[in-house]
Amino acid sequence: YDPFPSQSYKVRSGWLRELSGLARSGIHNDVFWGHNDGKVNDVFAIRLGTDESLRGYPHRHQPGDVIARAHLPSQVERQTDWEDIDNGLCPDGSGRSCLWIADTGHNSKRRN
């Protein structure tokens, strides 16, 4: 594990209006996955990092750029209020890294 330094970034995207969760990618140390607060179905890969990591980065994306947007499948769309996201081992025992999303919010103090 390579700790990420405390640093502020401006995320340059109209898609992310109220970033609620942020998790480091299980593949790239300078890519984080995030989502908006509330009833959403998309997660976004955001390129973060330091000037040192920029030199070794093979793509054109700068810190703060959204580099991917993923719409989640229909069985996940019934969520209520996403609040957090993390990366961990997939439940299938494959050893792959999966994203876990916490649907724990209660906007308007209601849960179905």
ABEGO torsion letter per residue (X at the ends): XBBBBBBBBBBBBAABABBABBBBBAABAABBBBBBBEBBABBBBBBBEBAAAAAABABABBBGBBABBBBBBAAAAABABBABBBBBBBAAGAGBBBBBBBBABBBGGBBX
